[in-house]
C-alpha cells in the first residue's frame, strides 16, 4: 500500500498567522466560555499580584470546568478598553489559559493522522484562508505518524485497523481531488462525492477488498468521467418538503442562539450593521432568502470551496464519522447551511463583496463550528431525521 501519499498535514498559513489584537472586528474574548486549565489556575493562585487576584475573582466554576465570567456586553471582564487582554499584557505566559494561547490554532490527532490548522471562527484566519483563489494548501509535516504507526514493529494497530486507516485516508484524498475539480460547478462536485461515498459504504473495509475500493475511488476521481456522473445528478428532483423541514430547523436554532454572538466593537461598521439586521430577521418565523445563491456560486465559489476543504481537514473527514454515508450527508448539509445562511445574511444587499462573504462565513463558523454544543445539536438533527439518504441529499443540491 502506498503509505507515503498519506502524511501529517499543516495548513500553509499556520506559522505566518498573527493575531491583529485590538484591531479585530470580533474579539475571541467575547460571546463564549473561555475555559481555564488547571495549570493556568494554579499559576494564578501562586501569583501574588493584584491582577492575578482580580483574575481569580472573575472566574466561575461549573461541574466540569472553570471559566472566566462575562460582563454585560458578553465580553470577558479582563478585556481592556483597547480590546487587549490584561492577563496577556501584564502577567507571565504561565498565567494565560492554554485555549487563549492556542486559538485559532487547531491540532487534531486521531492516533494515525495529525492535522495542524486554523479555525475561521477567527476573522483574521478566515481572511487569510478563504481569500486564497488558488485554493487552500495543506503541506506535509516533518513527521509522518501514519507511516510510523503502520511500519512500527510494536504498532498498536492490528492489520485490519491499519487497513481501515489507510482506506479512510484514501477516501479523504479522493474527496479532496473531486472537490478541487473546478471544471464542474461546486454543487455537482459535492453530488459526485456523495455518489462515490455511497458506493464506498457498500464495501467492507478489509485488505482483501482493497482493489474493489480503489476501482470505485479511481472511477469517481477521473476528471473525464466526472461529467457523466454529473449528468446522473440531473435525475434527482428537489424535495421541497425536506428542504423546508431543514430550513425550519435552521431558523429555529438561529433564533435561540443568534443574538449571543454579536461583535463587541466597531458597532457602526457595515458588516456589524448588517449583522444587527440579520438578528432582527431571525426574531420571528421566516423563510430563508435564496436570491443571492446564484451570485454566490458564480462569483465566489472558490470561497465556499476553501471553506469545504478546510472542513475536510478540520473535522478529519471522514475519520471521525460513523460511516461514509453519514460523512457525505454531513458535508452536503453543511454546504447547504452555509450557502443559505450567507444569502440570507445579505438579504437586503444590492451588492456582495468577497469581504462580505468571508465575514458571513466566519460568523457562521462562530455559531456552528467552534462551539461544541452547537455541533452536537446539528448531529442530533441528522440522527433524528434518518431519512436524509442519498436521494434526499442530492435533491437538496439540485434545489440550489
Order of alpha helices (4+ residues) and beta strands (2+ residues): beta-beta-alpha-alpha-beta-beta-alpha-alpha-beta-beta-alpha-beta-alpha-alpha-alpha-alpha-alpha-alpha-alpha-alpha-alpha-alpha-alpha-alpha-alpha
